[in-house]
Amino acid sequence: MEISQRRLNRVDILTITGRVDAATAPRLKEALDAVCSAERYNIVLDLAGLEYISSPGLRVLIETRKRVRDWKITNIEGGDIRIANMPPRIKEVFDLTGFTALFDIFDDTVAAVGSF
């Protein structure tokens, strides 16, 4: 698995390629935790190159979603995670696990970034 990150004005884009499984999920968690530790809570995950995701990877996504949505400073709403460029095979996993209803999913990164 490889993760690259781009920091825009209000959004961080993490591009994830390869496989997210029990061995690589901790690295994904570290990358997402680093973004949140910098108090950056609007995140777009570009999954165009994602080949596989297992339950540990899904758990990292749902835990991070909860963390960014719970974040509040005074009257500012919490952050969120948007997903872009989801391959059909990964979409099937999201559909089977009920994750499709939990995340806003976009066909491209520009639309996902623009949704914030």
TAGI-V122257 format. One line per field, one symbol per residue. ss: DSSP state (H for helix, E for strand, C for the rest). A space follows every 50 residues. Layout:
# TAGI-V122257
ss=???
This chain:
# TAGI-V122257
ss=CEEEEEECCCCEEEEEEEEECCCCHHHHHHHHHHHHHCCCCEEEEEEEEE EEECHHHHHHHHHHHHHHHHCCECCECCCEEEEECCCHHHHHHHHHHCHH HCCEEECCHHHHHHCC
